[in-house]
Amino acid sequence: MERQTAKDQIEKELTKKAQRNKTLFEVRDLIKLLPKFKSREAKKIIQEMIEEEILIYWSSGSTTKIGLKKFVKQG
């Protein structure tokens, strides 16, 4: 699986889950969506998606999660 395919897969799965009212995920949840990649490589792909502003960090102060930018409400 190439990197762009992996990014598309993450975006597709998170969009499906957002339709069921789950918009925030822990890094380990996202890594599970990429079973063909080792953990370190999956984290790099997730970080690239954050840099490309597809994914966004969300923090409650004590917990940090990640979600698709178009579904996460900041503020």
N, C-alpha and C positions, 0 to 999 in steps of 0.2 A: 504494500500500500504506500503510495507516495504521499508526500506532505500535504499537497493541496487536497487530495482525496480525503485525508484524515481530517483536515479543517472542515471540509464540506460535511463529513459525517458528524462531527461534533455539533456544527450549526444545525443540521437537520434534526438530530436527536434532542437538542435543547429546545428547539422550536416546538417539537411534538410535546415535550414535557411542559412547556410554558402554556400550551393550550389546555393542560390539565391543572393549571394554577401552581406549578412549581417552577420558579424562575431562578433560584439561587442554589449553587452547588459548591461542594468542597472540591479541592483539587483532586483528591483521590477518586471522587465520583467521575470526574472527567477522564482521568487516566484509565478507568475501567472501560470507557467507550473506545479505547484504542488498544485492544489486546495484542495486536501484532507488533506493537512497539514496546521497548523496554521503558521502564518508568522515567528514566532520565530524558530519553528522547521525546516521550509524550509531554513531559513538562516543558521542554523547549518549544514544542508545537503550540502548547497552550500560551506560553509567553509571547510567541510571535503573534498570536491572535489578539492578545491584549495590546501589543504595540501597534497592530493594524486597526485597533479600536473596534474589533468585532465583539470581543469579550471585554468585560469591565469588572474591576474589583468593587465589592460592596462591603462595608464594615459597620457593625453595630457598636463598635468600641471594644468589645471583647472577642468578637468573632469576625473573621474575614472570609467571605465567600466570593464566588465568581459567577457571573451570569451574562447572557447575551445583552449587549448594550441597549437594543431596541425594547427589551422587556423589563430592565431593571430601573426602578425609580430611585433617583438620588435625592438626598435632602431630607 
